[in-house]
Amino acid sequence: MSKKKQLSRTNRRPRKWVLVVVVLLSLGGGGWWHWRSGQMEEAAQDLAQGDALISQGRIAEAAQFYQKATLNDPKLLQAWSNLGVAQTALEQFDEATLSFARAHELDPQFFEAWMGLALARDGLGDFLGAEKSYKKAVALRPDIAGLHYNMGYLYQQQGLYQEAATHYQEAIRLKVDFLEALANLGLVYALQHNPGRAIEIYLQALELKTRQGPIYVRLGQSYMTLSDYPNAREAYRQAVELGMERAGVYHDLGLVSEQEGKLEAARSYFHQALLKDPSHADAYHRLGAVTQKLGDSQQALAYYQQAIKRDADHAGAHYSLAQLYLQEGRADEGQALMEVFSRLKEYEGRLSSLQRALERQPRDPDAAYALGMLHLEFGRRQKAVQVFERLLQMAPDYAAAREKLGAIEAAGAAGSDAG
């Protein structure tokens, strides 16, 4: 496997590819088989056996029978398509694309193979190929809610939020109780800095199914964005009751209590956040701030130091610790931290500007490249890699980004050798 593909796959969110099998076979199934006169009985039996194994979740075994079916009858369309589906579920994406290609040679209009090919291309990190295949599938079957959901997710992962929203909306129009589409549509609005609309969608989703902890978490986050602390607290409490005892939830509950002047309650929530995630830098920072307000400067100092230890780029923790040092007469240490803080704030300010530019034109490779170069300038190599990889998925011929990726890989390899 090439280094490019390895990098691409490493940074992709894991998918439950077994769902591909369930979705595609439920769309097609036996009723979609295209039988030919004189078709070999053995191939038909292999195909049926593969389907039986798929229904039991035995995907690898099913793939073997589909493979046998294609060998016994190379013109058996459904066998090639089902083989591609199984290979996709097994994350054998290169092999799956070949199987779907054979299916399309037999029938260029075969919907299942186009949808399967889209998923396989997505698995390979080939955004443009996945997008093209999805569009072909939509042209053939525009009435399938799950297909629009998949397209929405593809666009969401690429930061193409408006296009994602369009497909999630269509999925919901076709299936009004599509909870997952509603949840992701709300998230897309939140990512577009529209928390009010996100809240409307989350509440709509909760009307369909009330006991949804993850949606309550997102609802709380959107209320926090609007500084609507009472509603944020209630949403988070609902989330906790439903088992979402997450560091981020307790952190935000701590922020709400801090805003209300309930410092002991805030301190308790921040401690709970750290019990769930000891690496949560901002929980340490806020715990330090609350502890300092309660009069324990030395303990606050230790918390600020822990925040910086967990996140060397935490601007707020650098500032708070610097101010505490200056108050204690430790001028040199305080000034050194203020210089770091100034550098971090410069990075944050320029980052915000470049991110807004990319949000306005998410397919513009120049905007993405500028963002990646900013990350590199400030030593954020992994963030730069992620930006350049995403850029190349939408603009594979953008040579400058490919050169930068190569240079980063070479520098990493040299560092490993030196180590």
N, C-alpha and C positions, 0 to 999 in steps of 0.2 A: 504494500500500500504506500502511496506517495506521502511525503511529509505534509503536503497541502491538505490531503484528505484526512490525515490523522488530526491535524489541528482543527479542521472544520468539524469533525465528529466529536472531538473532545469538548468543544464549547457548545454543542447543541444540547438542548434539554432532552432527557430520555423520554422515549415514547413507549406506550404499551402496544407494540405492533400486533399482538394477538387480536386486538380490536379490529384491525384491518380485515382479518379473516371473517369475523362475525358480520361486519358491516357489508362487505362485498358479497359474501355468500347469501346474506339475507336479501340483498338487492337482486341477485341473479338466481342462483339455485338451479334445481333441475329443470325448471320451466324455461330457462334461457339456453339450454343446450341445443346446439345446431347439429342434428344428426344427418349423416349422409347415407345414401343407399349403399349397402355392402360394407358398412363400417365394422371393423373387427370387433367381435364380441369380447375378446380378452381386454382390449383397450377400454371398452365400456365398463367392464367389471373393475378394472384398476381405478377408473375415475370414480365409480360408486364407492369403492373401498376407501379411497382418499377422502371423499366427502364424509363418510362415516367416522373416520379417524379425526377429521377436523372438528366434527360435532362433539367429540370427546376431549378436545384440547390437545390431541397428540399430533402436533403440527409437523414435527420432523418426520414422523412415520408417514403422514399423509403426503408430504412432499415426495417421498420415495415412490409411492404409488402413482402420483401424478407424472413423475418422471418416466415410469414404466409405460404409462398410457401414451405419452408423447413418442416413445420409442416404437411402440406397437402400431401407433397410427399418427404419424407426424402431421396429419391434417385435422386432428381433433382439436378444434378451437378452444373448447371449454377447458380441456386438459392443460393447454399452454397458459391460459389465463389463471386457472386455479393454482398451477405451479408457481406462477409469478406472485400470486397472493401469499402463498405459503412461504416463499422465499423472502418476501418483504416482512412477514411476521417474524421470521428467523433472523432478520436484519442482514440477509444476504442480498444487498441492494444491487450490486453489479450483475449478479446472476438473474435477479428478478427483471431488470431492464431488458435483458436478452430474451427472457421468456415472453414478456409483454410485446416485444418487437415481433416475435414469431406469431403471436396472436393477431397483431395488426396486419401482418402480411396476409393472413387468411381472411381478415375482415377489418378494414380500416375504421369502420364505424362501431366497433364493439366497445360499448360503454365501460364495462367492468375493467377491461384492460387499460383504458385511458385513466380511470380513477386510480387503479393500482399503480400504473406507471408514475402518476403524480406523486404518490406516497413514496415510491422507491427513489425517485429523483430528489425529493425532499430529504430522504434519509441520507443521500450522498452529499447533501449540501448544495445541490444544483437548484438554486432558487428559480432561475429563468426557465429551466426545463420543467420543474414542477408547476410553475405558473402556466406555462404553455399547455401542459397536459390537463391541468384542471379546467382551463378555459375550453378545451376541446370537449371534456366531459360535460361541462355545463351546457355547451351548445347542443349536445345530444340529449341530456336529461336535466333541464333547468328546474325541474319540480322536486328535486331531492334536497331536503333540508340539511341532511348530514354532509352533503357535498359542499354546500355553501358555508357550513360551519368549518369544514377543513380548510377551505380557501381563506376564510377569515383568520383562522389560526396561523396559516402560512404568512399572511400579510402582517399580522400582529407581531410575529417573531422577527420580521424584518424592519419593524418600526414604521410600516405603512398603515398608520392607524385609520385614516379616512377610508381606505379601501377595505380594511378589516371590518370597520363599522358597517359598511354597505352590505357585506356578505352576511354578517351576523344578523342584521336587520331582515334580510331576505330569508334567512333560516328561520327566524322567529315568525315571519309572515306565513311561511309554509307550515310551521309547527308551533302553534301559539304557546304550548307548554314546554318549550325547549329550554330547560333550566340552564344547561351549560352555555348555550348561546347567550342567554340573558346575562349570566355572570360575566362572561368575557366581554360582552358589549359594554357593560358597566365599567369594567377595567379599562377598556379602550378609551372611554370618555374621560376617565380619571387620568390616563396617560396623556390625553390631549388638553389637560389642565381645565377640565370642565366638571368639577366635582358635583355641582348641582344636578346636572343631567345624569351623572353616574349614580347619585343617590336615588333618583327617580327609578332608574332601571333596577338597582338592587332591591328596592322596596317592591317593585313589580315581581321580581324573582321570588322574594320571600312570601308574597301572597300565594304563589303556586305551591311552595313547600317551605313551611315555616322553620323547621329545625335544620338550618343550614349554617353551621358554624363558620366555614370559610367566607360565606357571603356577609355575615355579620362583621367579620374582621375587616373586609373591604369597605363595608358601610361605615365602620368606625373611622377608618383612614380618611375617607372622603369628608366626614364631619370634621375631623381634625384639620384638614386643609382649609375648611371654612371657619376655623376657630369656634365651631359650635360644640363647646365642651360638654354640655349636658347630654346632648344626643349622642355624642361620641362615647361618653361613659356608659350610657345605656346599651349601645350597640356592642361595646366590648364586654359588658357584663353578660349579655346574652351569649356572646361567643364563648366566654369562659364556662358558662353553664352547659354548653354543648360540647365541651371537651377541648376547646381551642386555647389551652394554657400555653401560650407562646410568649417568648421573650418580648417580641414587638408589642403584643397586646398589653402586657404588664408595664412596659416602658411608657406607652401612651397613656395608660391609666395614671401612671406616676406624673406625667406632664399635666394632665387634667387637675390632679390634686394640687400640684405645685401652683398652677394658675389660680386656683381657688384659695391659696394660702394655707392649705392643709399639709404642712410640711412633714409631719410624722407619717401620715398616710402615704405621701409621695415617697418618702424614704423606704417604707415597707414595700411599695410596688416596685421600686427600682431594685431592691434586694431580690424580689421574686423574679424579676427579669434576668438577673445574673445567675440565679439558681437554674433557670432554664437554658441560659446561654452565657457561660462565663467569658466569652469573647466579645460581648456586646459593648462596644466602646462607649457609645453615647449614654448607656445606662450608668456606666462608671462616671461619666462627665456630669450627668444630672444629679447623681448621688452625691458627688463632690459639691455641687452648687447648693443643694439642699442642706447638706451637712455644714457647709460654711455659714449659711443663713442661721442655722441652729447654734452657731458659736464655736464649733470645733474645727478650727482652721488646720490643725495638724492632720486630722483624719481626712479633711477635704483635700489637702495636698496629696496624700497617698492615693486617693481616688482619681485625682487628675492625672497623676503619674501612670496609674493603671490604664486609664483611657488612652493615653499616648502610646503606652506599650502595646495595646491591642490594635491601635490604628494610628500609625505615625503621621497620617494626613489629616487628623482631626483638628481642624482649625480652632474650634471653640475651646477644646481642652488646652491647647497651647496658650490661647489668650488668657483663660482663667488661671492657669498655673503661673503664667508670667506676671499677672497682676498680683497674685498672692506672694510671689517672690519679691516683687517691688515693695509691697506693703511691709514685708519683713526685713527690708533693707538689703536683700540679696540682689543688688543692682545688676551685676554682670550676668547672672543666670537669667534674671528677668528680661534684660535687654536681648540676650541671645534667643530666648523663646519668642520675643516680639518680632524679631527678624524672621524667624521661621513662620510665625503667624502671618506676617505681611506677604511672604512668598506664597503661602497656601491660599490666602485671600485673592492674590493675583490670579492664581490658577483657577479658583472657583469662579471668579468674575469672567475670565476669558472662556472658561468651559461653558458657562451659562449662555453666553452670547453665541458660541459656535453650535451648541445644542439647539438653540432656537432657530438658527439658520437652517440646520439640517431638518428640523421638524417642519419648517415651511416648504422645503424641497427635499423630501426624503429619498428621492431617486437621483439626486445630484451627486455624482462621485467626487466632484471638487469639494463640496461641503463636507462630505464624509472624510476625505483625505486631510482636510485642514484640522478636523477634530482629532484624527489619529496622530497627526504630527504634534498637536498640542500635548497629548498624552506622552508622547516620546520626549518632548522638550522637558517635561517635568518628571521624567523617570518612571512613568506608569506604563511599563512595557506590555503587561498582559492586557490592559485596557486598549492599548494601541493595536495589539494583535486582533482583538475581538472586532474593533472598528474596521481594520483593513480586510479581515476575512468577510465581514458582512458586505463591505464595499465590493469586493471581488465577486460575490455571489450575484450582485446586480449589474456589475460592469466588469466581466471577466478579462477584458482587454486593457484594463487600466494599469499600465506598466509600472508607474511610480509606486503604487501600493504593493504590487507583487515584489518589486525590488526591496522595499522596506521590510516586507515580511521575510524575505530571504536573508536580509542583513540581521534581523532580530534572531532568526533561527541560527545563523552562523555564530552570532555573538553568544547565544545560549550554549551552543555546542562547544565553543572555545572555553566558556566558563566551566562547563562540566569536565572537559579534558584537564583544565588547569587544577580543578578540585581533586 
